[in-house]
């Protein structure tokens, strides 16, 4: 059976892909933690909650979910 991917396209090894997923999972966890800390500090000051904080938490949650599931399989 012929591969559909040409030989000149570099494909990382499974170990490299696992390392990338672990790093992305850690970055996602850090985004969520930083976002929650900023949310807590913003509410403590009595300011209106900034949309960028929720975007940061959302991006972190997506990274954690996607790469957490990828590491399970």
Predicted model as a PDB file, atoms N, CA, C, CB and O in Angstrom, pLDDT in the B-factor column:
MODEL        1                                                                  
ATOM      1  N   UNK A   1       0.839  -1.176   0.000  1.00 51.00           N  
ATOM      2  CA  UNK A   1       0.000   0.000   0.000  1.00 51.00           C  
ATOM      3  C   UNK A   1       0.886   1.242   0.000  1.00 51.00           C  
ATOM      4  CB  UNK A   1      -0.956  -0.003   1.215  1.00 51.00           C  
ATOM      5  O   UNK A   1       1.858   1.323   0.751  1.00 51.00           O  
ATOM      6  N   UNK A   2       0.548   2.183  -0.829  1.00 64.00           N  
ATOM      7  CA  UNK A   2       1.309   3.426  -0.910  1.00 64.00           C  
ATOM      8  C   UNK A   2       0.868   4.391   0.174  1.00 64.00           C  
ATOM      9  CB  UNK A   2       1.150   4.070  -2.290  1.00 64.00           C  
ATOM     10  O   UNK A   2      -0.318   4.507   0.484  1.00 64.00           O  
ATOM     11  N   UNK A   3       1.844   5.080   0.742  1.00 66.00           N  
ATOM     12  CA  UNK A   3       1.519   6.124   1.710  1.00 66.00           C  
ATOM     13  C   UNK A   3       1.000   7.346   0.971  1.00 66.00           C  
ATOM     14  CB  UNK A   3       2.753   6.489   2.575  1.00 66.00           C  
ATOM     15  O   UNK A   3       1.471   7.668  -0.120  1.00 66.00           O  
ATOM     16  N   UNK A   4       0.031   8.024   1.568  1.00 79.00           N  
ATOM     17  CA  UNK A   4      -0.532   9.217   0.955  1.00 79.00           C  
ATOM     18  C   UNK A   4       0.323  10.452   1.211  1.00 79.00           C  
ATOM     19  CB  UNK A   4      -1.934   9.448   1.469  1.00 79.00           C  
ATOM     20  O   UNK A   4       0.169  11.467   0.530  1.00 79.00           O  
ATOM     21  N   UNK A   5       1.210  10.374   2.175  1.00 78.00           N  
ATOM     22  CA  UNK A   5       2.064  11.505   2.524  1.00 78.00           C  
ATOM     23  C   UNK A   5       3.378  11.379   1.762  1.00 78.00           C  
ATOM     24  CB  UNK A   5       2.316  11.568   4.064  1.00 78.00           C  
ATOM     25  O   UNK A   5       4.034  10.339   1.832  1.00 78.00           O  
ATOM     26  N   UNK A   6       3.773  12.432   1.029  1.00 80.00           N  
ATOM     27  CA  UNK A   6       5.040  12.363   0.287  1.00 80.00           C  
ATOM     28  C   UNK A   6       6.237  12.205   1.222  1.00 80.00           C  
ATOM     29  CB  UNK A   6       5.218  13.616  -0.572  1.00 80.00           C  
ATOM     30  O   UNK A   6       6.188  12.599   2.387  1.00 80.00           O  
ATOM     31  N   UNK A   7       7.309  11.624   0.693  1.00 81.00           N  
ATOM     32  CA  UNK A   7       8.512  11.356   1.499  1.00 81.00           C  
ATOM     33  C   UNK A   7       9.210  12.630   1.959  1.00 81.00           C  
ATOM     34  CB  UNK A   7       9.487  10.511   0.706  1.00 81.00           C  
ATOM     35  O   UNK A   7       9.907  12.612   2.974  1.00 81.00           O  
ATOM     36  N   UNK A   8       9.037  13.742   1.230  1.00 85.00           N  
ATOM     37  CA  UNK A   8       9.767  14.957   1.559  1.00 85.00           C  
ATOM     38  C   UNK A   8       9.120  15.751   2.696  1.00 85.00           C  
ATOM     39  CB  UNK A   8       9.880  15.824   0.336  1.00 85.00           C  
ATOM     40  O   UNK A   8       9.701  16.737   3.152  1.00 85.00           O  
ATOM     41  N   UNK A   9       7.940  15.353   3.164  1.00 86.00           N  
ATOM     42  CA  UNK A   9       7.289  16.018   4.300  1.00 86.00           C  
ATOM     43  C   UNK A   9       7.787  15.358   5.579  1.00 86.00           C  
ATOM     44  CB  UNK A   9       5.718  15.939   4.196  1.00 86.00           C  
ATOM     45  O   UNK A   9       7.612  14.153   5.763  1.00 86.00           O  
ATOM     46  N   UNK A  10       8.413  16.145   6.474  1.00 87.00           N  
ATOM     47  CA  UNK A  10       8.918  15.536   7.718  1.00 87.00           C  
ATOM     48  C   UNK A  10       7.766  15.183   8.665  1.00 87.00           C  
ATOM     49  CB  UNK A  10       9.908  16.493   8.424  1.00 87.00           C  
ATOM     50  O   UNK A  10       6.887  16.003   8.929  1.00 87.00           O  
ATOM     51  N   UNK A  11       7.791  13.970   9.159  1.00 84.00           N  
ATOM     52  CA  UNK A  11       6.781  13.507  10.109  1.00 84.00           C  
ATOM     53  C   UNK A  11       7.505  13.163  11.404  1.00 84.00           C  
ATOM     54  CB  UNK A  11       5.974  12.265   9.551  1.00 84.00           C  
ATOM     55  O   UNK A  11       8.393  12.311  11.411  1.00 84.00           O  
ATOM     56  N   UNK A  12       7.129  13.828  12.514  1.00 86.00           N  
ATOM     57  CA  UNK A  12       7.804  13.537  13.778  1.00 86.00           C  
ATOM     58  C   UNK A  12       7.522  12.126  14.275  1.00 86.00           C  
ATOM     59  CB  UNK A  12       7.383  14.538  14.829  1.00 86.00           C  
ATOM     60  O   UNK A  12       6.500  11.522  13.950  1.00 86.00           O  
ATOM     61  N   UNK A  13       8.434  11.631  15.052  1.00 88.00           N  
ATOM     62  CA  UNK A  13       8.262  10.301  15.636  1.00 88.00           C  
ATOM     63  C   UNK A  13       7.192  10.353  16.738  1.00 88.00           C  
ATOM     64  CB  UNK A  13       9.616   9.769  16.206  1.00 88.00           C  
ATOM     65  O   UNK A  13       6.861  11.434  17.226  1.00 88.00           O  
ATOM     66  N   UNK A  14       6.660   9.211  17.124  1.00 86.00           N  
ATOM     67  CA  UNK A  14       5.661   9.198  18.204  1.00 86.00           C  
ATOM     68  C   UNK A  14       6.182   9.777  19.521  1.00 86.00           C  
ATOM     69  CB  UNK A  14       5.186   7.783  18.438  1.00 86.00           C  
ATOM     70  O   UNK A  14       5.425  10.398  20.266  1.00 86.00           O  
ATOM     71  N   UNK A  15       7.469   9.576  19.812  1.00 91.00           N  
ATOM     72  CA  UNK A  15       8.039  10.133  21.039  1.00 91.00           C  
ATOM     73  C   UNK A  15       8.052  11.657  20.996  1.00 91.00           C  
ATOM     74  CB  UNK A  15       9.460   9.602  21.257  1.00 91.00           C  
ATOM     75  O   UNK A  15       7.790  12.317  22.001  1.00 91.00           O  
ATOM     76  N   UNK A  16       8.361  12.212  19.817  1.00 91.00           N  
ATOM     77  CA  UNK A  16       8.363  13.665  19.658  1.00 91.00           C  
ATOM     78  C   UNK A  16       6.953  14.224  19.792  1.00 91.00           C  
ATOM     79  CB  UNK A  16       8.962  14.058  18.302  1.00 91.00           C  
ATOM     80  O   UNK A  16       6.751  15.261  20.424  1.00 91.00           O  
ATOM     81  N   UNK A  17       5.990  13.550  19.205  1.00 89.00           N  
ATOM     82  CA  UNK A  17       4.597  13.994  19.301  1.00 89.00           C  
ATOM     83  C   UNK A  17       4.104  13.945  20.755  1.00 89.00           C  
ATOM     84  CB  UNK A  17       3.693  13.121  18.402  1.00 89.00           C  
ATOM     85  O   UNK A  17       3.350  14.819  21.184  1.00 89.00           O  
ATOM     86  N   UNK A  18       4.528  12.928  21.509  1.00 90.00           N  
ATOM     87  CA  UNK A  18       4.146  12.839  22.908  1.00 90.00           C  
ATOM     88  C   UNK A  18       4.772  13.969  23.711  1.00 90.00           C  
ATOM     89  CB  UNK A  18       4.555  11.488  23.488  1.00 90.00           C  
ATOM     90  O   UNK A  18       4.128  14.528  24.599  1.00 90.00           O  
ATOM     91  N   UNK A  19       6.015  14.310  23.410  1.00 93.00           N  
ATOM     92  CA  UNK A  19       6.693  15.408  24.097  1.00 93.00           C  
ATOM     93  C   UNK A  19       5.992  16.739  23.810  1.00 93.00           C  
ATOM     94  CB  UNK A  19       8.173  15.479  23.668  1.00 93.00           C  
ATOM     95  O   UNK A  19       5.826  17.561  24.710  1.00 93.00           O  
ATOM     96  N   UNK A  20       5.586  16.948  22.565  1.00 91.00           N  
ATOM     97  CA  UNK A  20       4.870  18.169  22.194  1.00 91.00           C  
ATOM     98  C   UNK A  20       3.540  18.242  22.936  1.00 91.00           C  
ATOM     99  CB  UNK A  20       4.638  18.225  20.666  1.00 91.00           C  
ATOM    100  O   UNK A  20       3.156  19.313  23.407  1.00 91.00           O  
ATOM    101  N   UNK A  21       2.831  17.119  23.048  1.00 92.00           N  
ATOM    102  CA  UNK A  21       1.555  17.099  23.769  1.00 92.00           C  
ATOM    103  C   UNK A  21       1.739  17.385  25.252  1.00 92.00           C  
ATOM    104  CB  UNK A  21       0.869  15.753  23.587  1.00 92.00           C  
ATOM    105  O   UNK A  21       0.927  18.092  25.848  1.00 92.00           O  
ATOM    106  N   UNK A  22       2.780  16.853  25.848  1.00 94.00           N  
ATOM    107  CA  UNK A  22       3.038  17.106  27.269  1.00 94.00           C  
ATOM    108  C   UNK A  22       3.340  18.573  27.506  1.00 94.00           C  
ATOM    109  CB  UNK A  22       4.200  16.243  27.773  1.00 94.00           C  
ATOM    110  O   UNK A  22       2.841  19.163  28.464  1.00 94.00           O  
ATOM    111  N   UNK A  23       4.148  19.165  26.645  1.00 95.00           N  
ATOM    112  CA  UNK A  23       4.477  20.596  26.782  1.00 95.00           C  
ATOM    113  C   UNK A  23       3.220  21.447  26.590  1.00 95.00           C  
ATOM    114  CB  UNK A  23       5.572  21.013  25.752  1.00 95.00           C  
ATOM    115  O   UNK A  23       3.004  22.403  27.335  1.00 95.00           O  
ATOM    116  N   UNK A  24       2.392  21.110  25.603  1.00 95.00           N  
ATOM    117  CA  UNK A  24       1.150  21.853  25.376  1.00 95.00           C  
ATOM    118  C   UNK A  24       0.191  21.708  26.545  1.00 95.00           C  
ATOM    119  CB  UNK A  24       0.476  21.381  24.096  1.00 95.00           C  
ATOM    120  O   UNK A  24      -0.504  22.661  26.896  1.00 95.00           O  
ATOM    121  N   UNK A  25       0.144  20.535  27.149  1.00 94.00           N  
ATOM    122  CA  UNK A  25      -0.697  20.326  28.324  1.00 94.00           C  
ATOM    123  C   UNK A  25      -0.226  21.193  29.485  1.00 94.00           C  
ATOM    124  CB  UNK A  25      -0.695  18.848  28.732  1.00 94.00           C  
ATOM    125  O   UNK A  25      -1.047  21.795  30.178  1.00 94.00           O  
ATOM    126  N   UNK A  26       1.070  21.263  29.703  1.00 96.00           N  
ATOM    127  CA  UNK A  26       1.623  22.093  30.783  1.00 96.00           C  
ATOM    128  C   UNK A  26       1.344  23.571  30.525  1.00 96.00           C  
ATOM    129  CB  UNK A  26       3.142  21.858  30.924  1.00 96.00           C  
ATOM    130  O   UNK A  26       0.989  24.306  31.446  1.00 96.00           O  
ATOM    131  N   UNK A  27       1.504  24.008  29.274  1.00 96.00           N  
ATOM    132  CA  UNK A  27       1.217  25.407  28.928  1.00 96.00           C  
ATOM    133  C   UNK A  27      -0.257  25.716  29.151  1.00 96.00           C  
ATOM    134  CB  UNK A  27       1.608  25.700  27.462  1.00 96.00           C  
ATOM    135  O   UNK A  27      -0.589  26.792  29.648  1.00 96.00           O  
ATOM    136  N   UNK A  28      -1.143  24.798  28.793  1.00 96.00           N  
ATOM    137  CA  UNK A  28      -2.574  24.996  29.024  1.00 96.00           C  
ATOM    138  C   UNK A  28      -2.911  25.106  30.504  1.00 96.00           C  
ATOM    139  CB  UNK A  28      -3.362  23.859  28.408  1.00 96.00           C  
ATOM    140  O   UNK A  28      -3.714  25.952  30.896  1.00 96.00           O  
ATOM    141  N   UNK A  29      -2.307  24.266  31.320  1.00 96.00           N  
ATOM    142  CA  UNK A  29      -2.526  24.335  32.766  1.00 96.00           C  
ATOM    143  C   UNK A  29      -2.042  25.677  33.315  1.00 96.00           C  
ATOM    144  CB  UNK A  29      -1.804  23.172  33.481  1.00 96.00           C  
ATOM    145  O   UNK A  29      -2.706  26.289  34.152  1.00 96.00           O  
ATOM    146  N   UNK A  30      -0.882  26.128  32.837  1.00 97.00           N  
ATOM    147  CA  UNK A  30      -0.362  27.421  33.287  1.00 97.00           C  
ATOM    148  C   UNK A  30      -1.267  28.572  32.863  1.00 97.00           C  
ATOM    149  CB  UNK A  30       1.044  27.641  32.742  1.00 97.00           C  
ATOM    150  O   UNK A  30      -1.475  29.508  33.636  1.00 97.00           O  
ATOM    151  N   UNK A  31      -1.810  28.518  31.644  1.00 97.00           N  
ATOM    152  CA  UNK A  31      -2.739  29.560  31.194  1.00 97.00           C  
ATOM    153  C   UNK A  31      -3.961  29.626  32.097  1.00 97.00           C  
ATOM    154  CB  UNK A  31      -3.171  29.307  29.745  1.00 97.00           C  
ATOM    155  O   UNK A  31      -4.405  30.712  32.468  1.00 97.00           O  
ATOM    156  N   UNK A  32      -4.507  28.466  32.452  1.00 96.00           N  
ATOM    157  CA  UNK A  32      -5.693  28.435  33.315  1.00 96.00           C  
ATOM    158  C   UNK A  32      -5.354  28.984  34.698  1.00 96.00           C  
ATOM    159  CB  UNK A  32      -6.248  26.995  33.430  1.00 96.00           C  
ATOM    160  O   UNK A  32      -6.125  29.764  35.257  1.00 96.00           O  
ATOM    161  N   UNK A  33      -4.222  28.590  35.248  1.00 97.00           N  
ATOM    162  CA  UNK A  33      -3.830  29.057  36.585  1.00 97.00           C  
ATOM    163  C   UNK A  33      -3.612  30.563  36.586  1.00 97.00           C  
ATOM    164  CB  UNK A  33      -2.552  28.338  37.059  1.00 97.00           C  
ATOM    165  O   UNK A  33      -4.102  31.259  37.475  1.00 97.00           O  
ATOM    166  N   UNK A  34      -2.885  31.071  35.600  1.00 95.00           N  
ATOM    167  CA  UNK A  34      -2.643  32.520  35.522  1.00 95.00           C  
ATOM    168  C   UNK A  34      -3.956  33.270  35.328  1.00 95.00           C  
ATOM    169  CB  UNK A  34      -1.666  32.851  34.369  1.00 95.00           C  
ATOM    170  O   UNK A  34      -4.171  34.318  35.935  1.00 95.00           O  
ATOM    171  N   UNK A  35      -4.827  32.736  34.485  1.00 94.00           N  
ATOM    172  CA  UNK A  35      -6.124  33.375  34.272  1.00 94.00           C  
ATOM    173  C   UNK A  35      -6.963  33.418  35.533  1.00 94.00           C  
ATOM    174  CB  UNK A  35      -6.883  32.658  33.190  1.00 94.00           C  
ATOM    175  O   UNK A  35      -7.611  34.426  35.813  1.00 94.00           O  
ATOM    176  N   UNK A  36      -6.959  32.334  36.299  1.00 94.00           N  
ATOM    177  CA  UNK A  36      -7.734  32.316  37.547  1.00 94.00           C  
ATOM    178  C   UNK A  36      -7.148  33.271  38.586  1.00 94.00           C  
ATOM    179  CB  UNK A  36      -7.785  30.894  38.119  1.00 94.00           C  
ATOM    180  O   UNK A  36      -7.890  33.908  39.334  1.00 94.00           O  
ATOM    181  N   UNK A  37      -5.823  33.371  38.631  1.00 94.00           N  
ATOM    182  CA  UNK A  37      -5.192  34.321  39.554  1.00 94.00           C  
ATOM    183  C   UNK A  37      -5.551  35.749  39.167  1.00 94.00           C  
ATOM    184  CB  UNK A  37      -3.657  34.139  39.564  1.00 94.00           C  
ATOM    185  O   UNK A  37      -5.896  36.559  40.027  1.00 94.00           O  
ATOM    186  N   UNK A  38      -5.469  36.060  37.871  1.00 91.00           N  
ATOM    187  CA  UNK A  38      -5.834  37.407  37.417  1.00 91.00           C  
ATOM    188  C   UNK A  38      -7.308  37.699  37.659  1.00 91.00           C  
ATOM    189  CB  UNK A  38      -5.511  37.572  35.932  1.00 91.00           C  
ATOM    190  O   UNK A  38      -7.669  38.823  38.008  1.00 91.00           O  
ATOM    191  N   UNK A  39      -8.164  36.693  37.476  1.00 89.00           N  
ATOM    192  CA  UNK A  39      -9.593  36.865  37.730  1.00 89.00           C  
ATOM    193  C   UNK A  39      -9.838  37.166  39.200  1.00 89.00           C  
ATOM    194  CB  UNK A  39     -10.376  35.612  37.306  1.00 89.00           C  
ATOM    195  O   UNK A  39     -10.637  38.040  39.536  1.00 89.00           O  
ATOM    196  N   UNK A  40      -9.153  36.445  40.072  1.00 89.00           N  
ATOM    197  CA  UNK A  40      -9.297  36.674  41.509  1.00 89.00           C  
ATOM    198  C   UNK A  40      -8.808  38.078  41.890  1.00 89.00           C  
ATOM    199  CB  UNK A  40      -8.519  35.604  42.302  1.00 89.00           C  
ATOM    200  O   UNK A  40      -9.471  38.778  42.656  1.00 89.00           O  
ATOM    201  N   UNK A  41      -7.668  38.483  41.366  1.00 89.00           N  
ATOM    202  CA  UNK A  41      -7.129  39.805  41.683  1.00 89.00           C  
ATOM    203  C   UNK A  41      -8.011  40.921  41.132  1.00 89.00           C  
ATOM    204  CB  UNK A  41      -5.715  39.941  41.131  1.00 89.00           C  
ATOM    205  O   UNK A  41      -8.167  41.967  41.763  1.00 89.00           O  
ATOM    206  N   UNK A  42      -8.588  40.694  39.949  1.00 85.00           N  
ATOM    207  CA  UNK A  42      -9.442  41.709  39.332  1.00 85.00           C  
ATOM    208  C   UNK A  42     -10.737  41.880  40.117  1.00 85.00           C  
ATOM    209  CB  UNK A  42      -9.753  41.335  37.876  1.00 85.00           C  
ATOM    210  O   UNK A  42     -11.220  42.999  40.292  1.00 85.00           O  
ATOM    211  N   UNK A  43     -11.294  40.777  40.586  1.00 80.00           N  
ATOM    212  CA  UNK A  43     -12.529  40.870  41.368  1.00 80.00           C  
ATOM    213  C   UNK A  43     -12.268  41.422  42.764  1.00 80.00           C  
ATOM    214  CB  UNK A  43     -13.195  39.500  41.469  1.00 80.00           C  
ATOM    215  O   UNK A  43     -13.139  42.060  43.356  1.00 80.00           O  
ATOM    216  N   UNK A  44     -11.067  41.177  43.292  1.00 79.00           N  
ATOM    217  CA  UNK A  44     -10.722  41.682  44.616  1.00 79.00           C  
ATOM    218  C   UNK A  44     -10.650  43.211  44.610  1.00 79.00           C  
ATOM    219  CB  UNK A  44      -9.384  41.086  45.085  1.00 79.00           C  
ATOM    220  O   UNK A  44     -11.017  43.864  45.587  1.00 79.00           O  
ATOM    221  N   UNK A  45     -10.173  43.769  43.497  1.00 79.00           N  
ATOM    222  CA  UNK A  45     -10.087  45.228  43.367  1.00 79.00           C  
ATOM    223  C   UNK A  45     -11.445  45.858  43.100  1.00 79.00           C  
ATOM    224  CB  UNK A  45      -9.124  45.600  42.250  1.00 79.00           C  
ATOM    225  O   UNK A  45     -11.605  47.070  43.245  1.00 79.00           O  
ATOM    226  N   UNK A  46     -12.416  45.057  42.716  1.00 75.00           N  
ATOM    227  CA  UNK A  46     -13.748  45.576  42.443  1.00 75.00           C  
ATOM    228  C   UNK A  46     -13.919  46.037  41.010  1.00 75.00           C  
ATOM    229  CB  UNK A  46     -14.051  46.708  43.369  1.00 75.00           C  
ATOM    230  O   UNK A  46     -14.923  46.668  40.680  1.00 75.00           O  
ATOM    231  N   UNK A  47     -12.963  45.734  40.157  1.00 73.00           N  
ATOM    232  CA  UNK A  47     -13.066  46.127  38.753  1.00 73.00           C  
ATOM    233  C   UNK A  47     -14.007  45.198  38.009  1.00 73.00           C  
ATOM    234  CB  UNK A  47     -11.685  46.129  38.085  1.00 73.00           C  
ATOM    235  O   UNK A  47     -14.300  44.084  38.444  1.00 73.00           O  
ATOM    236  N   UNK A  48     -14.472  45.702  36.861  1.00 73.00           N  
ATOM    237  CA  UNK A  48     -15.264  44.853  35.984  1.00 73.00           C  
ATOM    238  C   UNK A  48     -14.331  43.803  35.379  1.00 73.00           C  
ATOM    239  CB  UNK A  48     -15.980  45.694  34.867  1.00 73.00           C  
ATOM    240  O   UNK A  48     -13.188  44.107  35.036  1.00 73.00           O  
ATOM    241  N   UNK A  49     -14.816  42.578  35.249  1.00 72.00           N  
ATOM    242  CA  UNK A  49     -13.973  41.480  34.781  1.00 72.00           C  
ATOM    243  C   UNK A  49     -13.581  41.723  33.326  1.00 72.00           C  
ATOM    244  CB  UNK A  49     -14.703  40.118  34.931  1.00 72.00           C  
ATOM    245  O   UNK A  49     -14.426  42.033  32.487  1.00 72.00           O  
ATOM    246  N   UNK A  50     -12.292  41.578  33.043  1.00 83.00           N  
ATOM    247  CA  UNK A  50     -11.747  41.805  31.721  1.00 83.00           C  
ATOM    248  C   UNK A  50     -12.003  40.592  30.825  1.00 83.00           C  
ATOM    249  CB  UNK A  50     -10.248  42.108  31.805  1.00 83.00           C  
ATOM    250  O   UNK A  50     -11.885  39.452  31.272  1.00 83.00           O  
ATOM    251  N   UNK A  51     -12.352  40.839  29.561  1.00 89.00           N  
ATOM    252  CA  UNK A  51     -12.607  39.744  28.626  1.00 89.00           C  
ATOM    253  C   UNK A  51     -11.337  38.965  28.306  1.00 89.00           C  
ATOM    254  CB  UNK A  51     -13.217  40.283  27.341  1.00 89.00           C  
ATOM    255  O   UNK A  51     -11.400  37.769  28.023  1.00 89.00           O  
ATOM    256  N   UNK A  52     -10.199  39.623  28.348  1.00 90.00           N  
ATOM    257  CA  UNK A  52      -8.942  38.947  28.037  1.00 90.00           C  
ATOM    258  C   UNK A  52      -8.636  37.850  29.052  1.00 90.00           C  
ATOM    259  CB  UNK A  52      -7.794  39.955  27.995  1.00 90.00           C  
ATOM    260  O   UNK A  52      -8.013  36.845  28.707  1.00 90.00           O  
ATOM    261  N   UNK A  53      -9.062  38.029  30.283  1.00 91.00           N  
ATOM    262  CA  UNK A  53      -8.853  36.992  31.302  1.00 91.00           C  
ATOM    263  C   UNK A  53      -9.646  35.743  30.938  1.00 91.00           C  
ATOM    264  CB  UNK A  53      -9.267  37.504  32.709  1.00 91.00           C  
ATOM    265  O   UNK A  53      -9.135  34.628  31.050  1.00 91.00           O  
ATOM    266  N   UNK A  54     -10.895  35.923  30.501  1.00 93.00           N  
ATOM    267  CA  UNK A  54     -11.717  34.780  30.123  1.00 93.00           C  
ATOM    268  C   UNK A  54     -11.182  34.112  28.861  1.00 93.00           C  
ATOM    269  CB  UNK A  54     -13.167  35.214  29.914  1.00 93.00           C  
ATOM    270  O   UNK A  54     -11.266  32.892  28.724  1.00 93.00           O  
ATOM    271  N   UNK A  55     -10.633  34.900  27.938  1.00 94.00           N  
ATOM    272  CA  UNK A  55     -10.030  34.326  26.741  1.00 94.00           C  
ATOM    273  C   UNK A  55      -8.819  33.485  27.132  1.00 94.00           C  
ATOM    274  CB  UNK A  55      -9.625  35.436  25.742  1.00 94.00           C  
ATOM    275  O   UNK A  55      -8.631  32.391  26.600  1.00 94.00           O  
ATOM    276  N   UNK A  56      -7.995  33.983  28.054  1.00 94.00           N  
ATOM    277  CA  UNK A  56      -6.826  33.241  28.523  1.00 94.00           C  
ATOM    278  C   UNK A  56      -7.236  31.920  29.174  1.00 94.00           C  
ATOM    279  CB  UNK A  56      -6.020  34.088  29.514  1.00 94.00           C  
ATOM    280  O   UNK A  56      -6.627  30.882  28.917  1.00 94.00           O  
ATOM    281  N   UNK A  57      -8.265  31.963  30.013  1.00 95.00           N  
ATOM    282  CA  UNK A  57      -8.762  30.744  30.656  1.00 95.00           C  
ATOM    283  C   UNK A  57      -9.332  29.784  29.614  1.00 95.00           C  
ATOM    284  CB  UNK A  57      -9.836  31.086  31.712  1.00 95.00           C  
ATOM    285  O   UNK A  57      -9.121  28.575  29.710  1.00 95.00           O  
ATOM    286  N   UNK A  58     -10.044  30.302  28.629  1.00 96.00           N  
ATOM    287  CA  UNK A  58     -10.628  29.463  27.585  1.00 96.00           C  
ATOM    288  C   UNK A  58      -9.576  28.770  26.738  1.00 96.00           C  
ATOM    289  CB  UNK A  58     -11.521  30.291  26.700  1.00 96.00           C  
ATOM    290  O   UNK A  58      -9.693  27.579  26.448  1.00 96.00           O  
ATOM    291  N   UNK A  59      -8.540  29.515  26.336  1.00 96.00           N  
ATOM    292  CA  UNK A  59      -7.459  28.913  25.546  1.00 96.00           C  
ATOM    293  C   UNK A  59      -6.757  27.835  26.362  1.00 96.00           C  
ATOM    294  CB  UNK A  59      -6.442  29.991  25.089  1.00 96.00           C  
ATOM    295  O   UNK A  59      -6.448  26.764  25.839  1.00 96.00           O  
ATOM    296  N   UNK A  60      -6.507  28.106  27.616  1.00 96.00           N  
ATOM    297  CA  UNK A  60      -5.872  27.109  28.480  1.00 96.00           C  
ATOM    298  C   UNK A  60      -6.726  25.868  28.638  1.00 96.00           C  
ATOM    299  CB  UNK A  60      -5.583  27.702  29.840  1.00 96.00           C  
ATOM    300  O   UNK A  60      -6.210  24.750  28.630  1.00 96.00           O  
ATOM    301  N   UNK A  61      -8.033  26.058  28.782  1.00 96.00           N  
ATOM    302  CA  UNK A  61      -8.929  24.902  28.938  1.00 96.00           C  
ATOM    303  C   UNK A  61      -8.964  24.055  27.672  1.00 96.00           C  
ATOM    304  CB  UNK A  61     -10.350  25.366  29.292  1.00 96.00           C  
ATOM    305  O   UNK A  61      -8.983  22.827  27.749  1.00 96.00           O  
ATOM    306  N   UNK A  62      -8.973  24.699  26.513  1.00 96.00           N  
ATOM    307  CA  UNK A  62      -8.964  23.954  25.251  1.00 96.00           C  
ATOM    308  C   UNK A  62      -7.667  23.160  25.103  1.00 96.00           C  
ATOM    309  CB  UNK A  62      -9.140  24.914  24.055  1.00 96.00           C  
ATOM    310  O   UNK A  62      -7.694  21.998  24.695  1.00 96.00           O  
ATOM    311  N   UNK A  63      -6.534  23.781  25.432  1.00 94.00           N  
ATOM    312  CA  UNK A  63      -5.261  23.067  25.361  1.00 94.00           C  
ATOM    313  C   UNK A  63      -5.230  21.866  26.307  1.00 94.00           C  
ATOM    314  CB  UNK A  63      -4.112  24.014  25.686  1.00 94.00           C  
ATOM    315  O   UNK A  63      -4.765  20.787  25.938  1.00 94.00           O  
ATOM    316  N   UNK A  64      -5.725  22.061  27.515  1.00 95.00           N  
ATOM    317  CA  UNK A  64      -5.731  20.968  28.492  1.00 95.00           C  
ATOM    318  C   UNK A  64      -6.624  19.831  28.019  1.00 95.00           C  
ATOM    319  CB  UNK A  64      -6.201  21.472  29.868  1.00 95.00           C  
ATOM    320  O   UNK A  64      -6.229  18.668  28.096  1.00 95.00           O  
ATOM    321  N   UNK A  65      -7.805  20.141  27.536  1.00 94.00           N  
ATOM    322  CA  UNK A  65      -8.733  19.091  27.102  1.00 94.00           C  
ATOM    323  C   UNK A  65      -8.184  18.344  25.894  1.00 94.00           C  
ATOM    324  CB  UNK A  65     -10.108  19.691  26.770  1.00 94.00           C  
ATOM    325  O   UNK A  65      -8.156  17.113  25.890  1.00 94.00           O  
ATOM    326  N   UNK A  66      -7.748  19.073  24.868  1.00 93.00           N  
ATOM    327  CA  UNK A  66      -7.280  18.427  23.632  1.00 93.00           C  
ATOM    328  C   UNK A  66      -6.051  17.567  23.862  1.00 93.00           C  
ATOM    329  CB  UNK A  66      -6.974  19.475  22.576  1.00 93.00           C  
ATOM    330  O   UNK A  66      -6.008  16.419  23.422  1.00 93.00           O  
ATOM    331  N   UNK A  67      -5.067  18.099  24.534  1.00 91.00           N  
ATOM    332  CA  UNK A  67      -3.822  17.356  24.694  1.00 91.00           C  
ATOM    333  C   UNK A  67      -3.907  16.321  25.821  1.00 91.00           C  
ATOM    334  CB  UNK A  67      -2.678  18.318  24.963  1.00 91.00           C  
ATOM    335  O   UNK A  67      -3.167  15.338  25.817  1.00 91.00           O  
ATOM    336  N   UNK A  68      -4.792  16.537  26.767  1.00 88.00           N  
ATOM    337  CA  UNK A  68      -5.036  15.506  27.776  1.00 88.00           C  
ATOM    338  C   UNK A  68      -5.667  14.276  27.173  1.00 88.00           C  
ATOM    339  CB  UNK A  68      -5.918  16.042  28.879  1.00 88.00           C  
ATOM    340  O   UNK A  68      -5.281  13.153  27.498  1.00 88.00           O  
ATOM    341  N   UNK A  69      -6.645  14.475  26.290  1.00 89.00           N  
ATOM    342  CA  UNK A  69      -7.280  13.345  25.601  1.00 89.00           C  
ATOM    343  C   UNK A  69      -6.282  12.677  24.664  1.00 89.00           C  
ATOM    344  CB  UNK A  69      -8.531  13.811  24.812  1.00 89.00           C  
ATOM    345  O   UNK A  69      -6.255  11.451  24.557  1.00 89.00           O  
ATOM    346  N   UNK A  70      -5.458  13.478  23.981  1.00 86.00           N  
ATOM    347  CA  UNK A  70      -4.478  12.913  23.057  1.00 86.00           C  
ATOM    348  C   UNK A  70      -3.467  12.030  23.789  1.00 86.00           C  
ATOM    349  CB  UNK A  70      -3.752  14.032  22.309  1.00 86.00           C  
ATOM    350  O   UNK A  70      -3.032  11.013  23.249  1.00 86.00           O  
ATOM    351  N   UNK A  71      -3.095  12.405  24.996  1.00 84.00           N  
ATOM    352  CA  UNK A  71      -2.130  11.611  25.761  1.00 84.00           C  
ATOM    353  C   UNK A  71      -2.752  10.315  26.286  1.00 84.00           C  
ATOM    354  CB  UNK A  71      -1.580  12.433  26.928  1.00 84.00           C  
ATOM    355  O   UNK A  71      -2.029   9.369  26.597  1.00 84.00           O  
ATOM    356  N   UNK A  72      -4.076  10.262  26.389  1.00 85.00           N  
ATOM    357  CA  UNK A  72      -4.724   9.035  26.844  1.00 85.00           C  
ATOM    358  C   UNK A  72      -4.660   7.937  25.785  1.00 85.00           C  
ATOM    359  CB  UNK A  72      -6.174   9.315  27.214  1.00 85.00           C  
ATOM    360  O   UNK A  72      -4.630   6.750  26.110  1.00 85.00           O  
ATOM    361  N   UNK A  73      -4.640   8.348  24.510  1.00 79.00           N  
ATOM    362  CA  UNK A  73      -4.676   7.354  23.421  1.00 79.00           C  
ATOM    363  C   UNK A  73      -3.393   7.288  22.720  1.00 79.00           C  
ATOM    364  CB  UNK A  73      -5.754   7.654  22.436  1.00 79.00           C  
ATOM    365  O   UNK A  73      -3.243   6.508  21.779  1.00 79.00           O  
TER     366      UNK A  73                                                      
ENDMDL                                                                          
END                                                                             
